Amino acid sequence: LLFQTQNEFLREWQGHKELYLDILLQLEGPPEPWKCSHCLRDGTYRCLVCFFYTSCCRENHRTHPFHWVEQWTGTHFQESSLRLAGLALYLGHDGGCAHL
């Protein structure tokens, strides 16, 4: 149909709701293969665009300190922080530049 009412769209969607639910639930688990984007070890942290082993997450986000990451708990991803992955930002003087 070229034009559908909202109710018609919902009726059509109901036939696909299990597929949508399966896809949403797959996004909550670790990706396959469950490997770090950098070192290929098992990943435990994810950003919206990457999946990392702890030390790789820390190193690859040194220049992206405001990215939000989640940590795999064994059953689901939980909000975490780059600080918990070991990232420390140096904000003082006389220190090394993080970009060198």
Secondary structure, DSSP 8 states (H G I E B T S, - for coil): --S--HHHHHHHHHTTHHHHHHHHHHHHS--SS-B-TTT-SB--EE-SS-EE-HHHHHHHTTT-TT---EEE-SSSEEE--TTTTT-----SSSS--TT-
